Amino acid sequence: MSTGTHPTVVRNTVSRAIVGHPLQSRDGHFSALRRRTIVCWLWCTIRPARPDDAPGVRYVGTVSWPATYGSDKGAAYVMSGLDQFWNAEAIGSAIQAGNIYVAESEQGIVGMVHVEELGADMVMWKLYVLPDHQLHGIGRLLVGAAKSHAGAHGKELVTEYDPSNERVRGFYLREGFEATASLWPGSDARWLRWTVVADQ
């Protein structure tokens, strides 16, 4: 949600943006995300996406999807995924529903997360950061946005990952997710669950 003011910019202060942030609870999520702008150390902010963010969100997918899946899944898989999950209608609808949060820097949209209801849970379908902006804590802040979104709706947060991707599994475990039963019987994907922790 735009506040009509310019966000504060903090340079090279990883600890201020990620550890002990005034909006961050002990489990790492941001209960006041929709009311205030979170400052990210890489000159970026985490906020709900607006309709005019759609091209930037799709650009993140266009760059990140091939980098993530191209070498293992091949060109046909990548192009099919971009056509199905990153087309203008799909992204526009998710933004209108309030289901996408973005990481924005002076360069534009550099990361995004997509969450929506799935039965009794909130599912995190997409979490992507542009390759040259990774390893700076942006992914963790976007996960914090997803946790806050789920908590605001009184739901637990679930996500899936490819069982061959131990790096992604390790990331989610560090963020407090735990293994859970598959929501799609017959799928090879592994599912993880984060349970809302009340602020202390």
C-alpha atoms as a printed R data frame, in Angstrom:
    type eleno elety resid chain resno      x       y       z
1   ATOM     1    CA   MET     A     1  0.000   0.000   0.000
2   ATOM     2    CA   SER     A     2  1.481   3.309  -1.014
3   ATOM     3    CA   THR     A     3  1.740   5.889   1.752
4   ATOM     4    CA   GLY     A     4  2.537   8.800  -0.541
5   ATOM     5    CA   THR     A     5  5.908   9.319   1.137
6   ATOM     6    CA   HIS     A     6  9.397   8.310   0.117
7   ATOM     7    CA   PRO     A     7 10.817   5.319   2.024
8   ATOM     8    CA   THR     A     8 13.913   5.821   4.108
9   ATOM     9    CA   VAL     A     9 17.048   4.495   2.400
10  ATOM    10    CA   VAL     A    10 19.600   2.626   4.474
11  ATOM    11    CA   ARG     A    11 22.928   1.758   2.897
12  ATOM    12    CA   ASN     A    12 24.974  -1.334   3.709
13  ATOM    13    CA   THR     A    13 23.275  -2.083   7.015
14  ATOM    14    CA   VAL     A    14 22.406  -5.750   6.853
15  ATOM    15    CA   SER     A    15 21.958  -6.098  10.612
16  ATOM    16    CA   ARG     A    16 19.488  -3.196  10.766
17  ATOM    17    CA   ALA     A    17 17.403  -4.562   7.906
18  ATOM    18    CA   ILE     A    18 17.372  -8.230   8.898
19  ATOM    19    CA   VAL     A    19 18.217  -8.659  12.578
20  ATOM    20    CA   GLY     A    20 16.311  -6.692  15.178
21  ATOM    21    CA   HIS     A    21 14.220  -4.692  12.728
22  ATOM    22    CA   PRO     A    22 11.558  -2.814  14.736
23  ATOM    23    CA   LEU     A    23  8.768  -4.507  12.759
24  ATOM    24    CA   GLN     A    24 10.268  -7.976  13.063
25  ATOM    25    CA   SER     A    25  8.960 -10.410  15.673
26  ATOM    26    CA   ARG     A    26 11.005 -13.225  17.127
27  ATOM    27    CA   ASP     A    27 10.017 -15.652  14.392
28  ATOM    28    CA   GLY     A    28 11.008 -13.221  11.652
29  ATOM    29    CA   HIS     A    29  7.686 -12.010  10.233
30  ATOM    30    CA   PHE     A    30  6.411  -8.470   9.976
31  ATOM    31    CA   SER     A    31  3.033  -7.880  11.590
32  ATOM    32    CA   ALA     A    32  2.842  -4.248  10.448
33  ATOM    33    CA   LEU     A    33  3.832  -4.822   6.829
34  ATOM    34    CA   ARG     A    34  0.726  -3.253   5.295
35  ATOM    35    CA   ARG     A    35  1.000  -0.113   7.410
36  ATOM    36    CA   ARG     A    36  4.698   0.675   7.096
37  ATOM    37    CA   THR     A    37  7.502   0.269   4.609
38  ATOM    38    CA   ILE     A    38 10.265  -2.182   5.436
39  ATOM    39    CA   VAL     A    39 13.742  -0.962   4.630
40  ATOM    40    CA   CYS     A    40 16.058  -3.434   2.917
41  ATOM    41    CA   TRP     A    41 19.803  -2.969   3.048
42  ATOM    42    CA   LEU     A    42 20.189  -3.128  -0.733
43  ATOM    43    CA   TRP     A    43 18.310   0.173  -1.185
44  ATOM    44    CA   CYS     A    44 14.988  -1.622  -1.490
45  ATOM    45    CA   THR     A    45 11.595  -1.793   0.184
46  ATOM    46    CA   ILE     A    46  9.168  -4.664   0.674
47  ATOM    47    CA   ARG     A    47  5.561  -3.694  -0.021
48  ATOM    48    CA   PRO     A    48  2.312  -4.983  -1.536
49  ATOM    49    CA   ALA     A    49  2.415  -4.886  -5.334
50  ATOM    50    CA   ARG     A    50  0.434  -2.275  -7.255
51  ATOM    51    CA   PRO     A    51 -1.142  -2.779 -10.707
52  ATOM    52    CA   ASP     A    52  1.645  -0.795 -12.375
53  ATOM    53    CA   ASP     A    53  4.202  -3.240 -10.894
54  ATOM    54    CA   ALA     A    54  3.007  -6.048 -13.186
55  ATOM    55    CA   PRO     A    55  5.746  -5.627 -15.842
56  ATOM    56    CA   GLY     A    56  8.437  -5.589 -13.148
57  ATOM    57    CA   VAL     A    57  7.013  -8.684 -11.484
58  ATOM    58    CA   ARG     A    58  6.881 -10.497 -14.802
59  ATOM    59    CA   TYR     A    59 10.459  -9.434 -15.532
60  ATOM    60    CA   VAL     A    60 11.596 -11.078 -12.296
61  ATOM    61    CA   GLY     A    61  9.968 -14.293 -13.498
62  ATOM    62    CA   THR     A    62 11.363 -13.982 -17.022
63  ATOM    63    CA   VAL     A    63 14.906 -13.710 -15.641
64  ATOM    64    CA   SER     A    64 14.680 -15.973 -12.590
65  ATOM    65    CA   TRP     A    65 12.642 -18.882 -13.977
66  ATOM    66    CA   PRO     A    66 15.212 -19.848 -16.656
67  ATOM    67    CA   ALA     A    67 18.087 -19.366 -14.186
68  ATOM    68    CA   THR     A    68 16.344 -21.619 -11.661
69  ATOM    69    CA   TYR     A    69 15.056 -24.403 -13.895
70  ATOM    70    CA   GLY     A    70 16.764 -24.131 -17.268
71  ATOM    71    CA   SER     A    71 19.757 -26.391 -16.686
72  ATOM    72    CA   ASP     A    72 17.733 -29.180 -15.025
73  ATOM    73    CA   LYS     A    73 14.308 -29.002 -16.670
74  ATOM    74    CA   GLY     A    74 15.123 -27.732 -20.158
75  ATOM    75    CA   ALA     A    75 13.802 -25.047 -22.466
76  ATOM    76    CA   ALA     A    76 10.353 -26.544 -23.035
77  ATOM    77    CA   TYR     A    77  9.628 -26.684 -19.291
78  ATOM    78    CA   VAL     A    78 10.842 -23.138 -18.764
79  ATOM    79    CA   MET     A    79  8.843 -21.638 -21.609
80  ATOM    80    CA   SER     A    80  5.699 -23.551 -20.622
81  ATOM    81    CA   GLY     A    81  6.038 -22.263 -17.062
82  ATOM    82    CA   LEU     A    82  6.524 -18.669 -18.180
83  ATOM    83    CA   ASP     A    83  3.465 -18.913 -20.438
84  ATOM    84    CA   GLN     A    84  1.293 -20.467 -17.732
85  ATOM    85    CA   PHE     A    85  2.397 -18.811 -14.501
86  ATOM    86    CA   TRP     A    86  3.937 -15.492 -15.516
87  ATOM    87    CA   ASN     A    87  1.569 -14.211 -18.194
88  ATOM    88    CA   ALA     A    88  0.043 -10.746 -17.861
89  ATOM    89    CA   GLU     A    89 -3.414 -12.001 -16.886
90  ATOM    90    CA   ALA     A    90 -2.158 -14.347 -14.136
91  ATOM    91    CA   ILE     A    91  0.146 -11.767 -12.571
92  ATOM    92    CA   GLY     A    92 -2.374  -8.946 -12.933
93  ATOM    93    CA   SER     A    93 -5.108 -10.976 -11.237
94  ATOM    94    CA   ALA     A    94 -2.819 -11.932  -8.343
95  ATOM    95    CA   ILE     A    95 -1.837  -8.291  -7.825
96  ATOM    96    CA   GLN     A    96 -5.464  -7.153  -7.886
97  ATOM    97    CA   ALA     A    97 -6.273  -9.798  -5.259
98  ATOM    98    CA   GLY     A    98 -3.517  -8.461  -2.984
99  ATOM    99    CA   ASN     A    99 -1.545 -11.696  -3.189
100 ATOM   100    CA   ILE     A   100  1.825 -10.385  -4.408
101 ATOM   101    CA   TYR     A   101  4.497  -8.470  -2.498
102 ATOM   102    CA   VAL     A   102  7.550  -6.984  -4.152
103 ATOM   103    CA   ALA     A   103 11.081  -5.934  -3.266
104 ATOM   104    CA   GLU     A   104 11.762  -2.622  -4.970
105 ATOM   105    CA   SER     A   105 15.126  -0.872  -5.304
106 ATOM   106    CA   GLU     A   106 16.235   2.210  -7.206
107 ATOM   107    CA   GLN     A   107 16.582  -0.138 -10.189
108 ATOM   108    CA   GLY     A   108 12.953  -1.265 -10.015
109 ATOM   109    CA   ILE     A   109 11.366  -4.539  -8.899
110 ATOM   110    CA   VAL     A   110 14.115  -6.978  -7.885
111 ATOM   111    CA   GLY     A   111 12.099  -9.689  -6.122
112 ATOM   112    CA   MET     A   112  8.585 -10.933  -5.469
113 ATOM   113    CA   VAL     A   113  6.523 -13.394  -3.461
114 ATOM   114    CA   HIS     A   114  3.070 -14.712  -4.355
115 ATOM   115    CA   VAL     A   115  0.763 -16.116  -1.649
116 ATOM   116    CA   GLU     A   116 -2.876 -17.142  -1.816
117 ATOM   117    CA   GLU     A   117 -5.414 -19.277  -0.003
118 ATOM   118    CA   LEU     A   118 -5.376 -23.022  -0.575
119 ATOM   119    CA   GLY     A   119 -8.105 -24.670   1.468
120 ATOM   120    CA   ALA     A   120 -7.446 -24.051   5.155
121 ATOM   121    CA   ASP     A   121 -3.910 -22.812   4.481
122 ATOM   122    CA   MET     A   122 -2.079 -19.976   2.778
123 ATOM   123    CA   VAL     A   123  0.306 -21.250   0.110
124 ATOM   124    CA   MET     A   124  3.451 -19.483  -1.095
125 ATOM   125    CA   TRP     A   125  3.514 -20.312  -4.811
126 ATOM   126    CA   LYS     A   126  6.325 -18.045  -5.955
127 ATOM   127    CA   LEU     A   127  9.418 -16.624  -4.258
128 ATOM   128    CA   TYR     A   128 12.000 -15.176  -6.652
129 ATOM   129    CA   VAL     A   129 14.786 -12.621  -6.487
130 ATOM   130    CA   LEU     A   130 16.803 -11.473  -9.496
131 ATOM   131    CA   PRO     A   131 20.086 -13.450  -9.590
132 ATOM   132    CA   ASP     A   132 22.316 -10.406  -9.124
133 ATOM   133    CA   HIS     A   133 20.321  -9.344  -6.035
134 ATOM   134    CA   GLN     A   134 20.413 -12.696  -4.243
135 ATOM   135    CA   LEU     A   135 22.319 -13.464  -1.017
136 ATOM   136    CA   HIS     A   136 21.508 -10.062   0.479
137 ATOM   137    CA   GLY     A   137 18.555 -11.002   2.681
138 ATOM   138    CA   ILE     A   138 15.846  -9.974   0.214
139 ATOM   139    CA   GLY     A   139 14.407 -13.487   0.023
140 ATOM   140    CA   ARG     A   140 14.148 -13.640   3.793
141 ATOM   141    CA   LEU     A   141 12.272 -10.339   3.917
142 ATOM   142    CA   LEU     A   142  9.872 -11.535   1.221
143 ATOM   143    CA   VAL     A   143  9.217 -14.693   3.228
144 ATOM   144    CA   GLY     A   144  8.523 -12.393   6.172
145 ATOM   145    CA   ALA     A   145  5.891 -10.676   4.055
146 ATOM   146    CA   ALA     A   146  4.303 -14.039   3.240
147 ATOM   147    CA   LYS     A   147  4.276 -14.992   6.931
148 ATOM   148    CA   SER     A   148  2.653 -11.692   7.834
149 ATOM   149    CA   HIS     A   149  0.026 -12.170   5.116
150 ATOM   150    CA   ALA     A   150 -0.806 -15.659   6.378
151 ATOM   151    CA   GLY     A   151 -0.917 -14.516   9.988
152 ATOM   152    CA   ALA     A   152 -3.246 -11.643   9.154
153 ATOM   153    CA   HIS     A   153 -5.687 -14.186   7.723
154 ATOM   154    CA   GLY     A   154 -5.301 -16.581  10.654
155 ATOM   155    CA   LYS     A   155 -3.776 -19.261   8.454
156 ATOM   156    CA   GLU     A   156 -0.624 -21.347   8.386
157 ATOM   157    CA   LEU     A   157  1.798 -20.922   5.485
158 ATOM   158    CA   VAL     A   158  2.812 -23.831   3.268
159 ATOM   159    CA   THR     A   159  5.138 -24.105   0.302
160 ATOM   160    CA   GLU     A   160  6.668 -26.772  -1.910
161 ATOM   161    CA   TYR     A   161 10.127 -27.441  -3.318
162 ATOM   162    CA   ASP     A   162 11.912 -29.858  -5.628
163 ATOM   163    CA   PRO     A   163 13.390 -32.680  -3.495
164 ATOM   164    CA   SER     A   164 16.673 -32.396  -5.374
165 ATOM   165    CA   ASN     A   165 17.117 -28.774  -4.277
166 ATOM   166    CA   GLU     A   166 18.763 -29.040  -0.851
167 ATOM   167    CA   ARG     A   167 19.718 -25.355  -0.887
168 ATOM   168    CA   VAL     A   168 16.065 -24.304  -1.009
169 ATOM   169    CA   ARG     A   169 15.126 -26.865   1.636
170 ATOM   170    CA   GLY     A   170 17.826 -25.526   3.950
171 ATOM   171    CA   PHE     A   171 16.644 -21.954   3.417
172 ATOM   172    CA   TYR     A   172 13.077 -22.772   4.398
173 ATOM   173    CA   LEU     A   173 14.137 -24.815   7.429
174 ATOM   174    CA   ARG     A   174 16.147 -21.824   8.661
175 ATOM   175    CA   GLU     A   175 13.006 -19.727   8.241
176 ATOM   176    CA   GLY     A   176 11.086 -21.965  10.613
177 ATOM   177    CA   PHE     A   177  9.285 -24.253   8.147
178 ATOM   178    CA   GLU     A   178  8.846 -27.939   8.933
179 ATOM   179    CA   ALA     A   179  8.075 -30.966   6.757
180 ATOM   180    CA   THR     A   180  4.376 -31.625   6.238
181 ATOM   181    CA   ALA     A   181  2.161 -33.975   4.271
182 ATOM   182    CA   SER     A   182  1.840 -33.348   0.545
183 ATOM   183    CA   LEU     A   183 -1.112 -31.240  -0.506
184 ATOM   184    CA   TRP     A   184 -0.992 -32.846  -3.953
185 ATOM   185    CA   PRO     A   185 -0.992 -36.669  -3.672
186 ATOM   186    CA   GLY     A   186  1.145 -38.248  -6.377
187 ATOM   187    CA   SER     A   187  3.365 -35.199  -6.787
188 ATOM   188    CA   ASP     A   188  7.139 -35.482  -6.411
189 ATOM   189    CA   ALA     A   189  7.321 -32.100  -4.673
190 ATOM   190    CA   ARG     A   190  8.103 -31.898  -0.971
191 ATOM   191    CA   TRP     A   191  5.910 -29.684   1.185
192 ATOM   192    CA   LEU     A   192  6.820 -27.552   4.183
193 ATOM   193    CA   ARG     A   193  4.662 -25.734   6.735
194 ATOM   194    CA   TRP     A   194  5.154 -22.632   8.889
195 ATOM   195    CA   THR     A   195  2.862 -22.200  11.854
196 ATOM   196    CA   VAL     A   196  1.936 -18.711  13.018
197 ATOM   197    CA   VAL     A   197  3.810 -17.708  16.157
198 ATOM   198    CA   ALA     A   198  2.205 -14.976  18.238
199 ATOM   199    CA   ASP     A   199  4.296 -11.857  18.859
200 ATOM   200    CA   GLN     A   200  6.027 -11.901  22.214
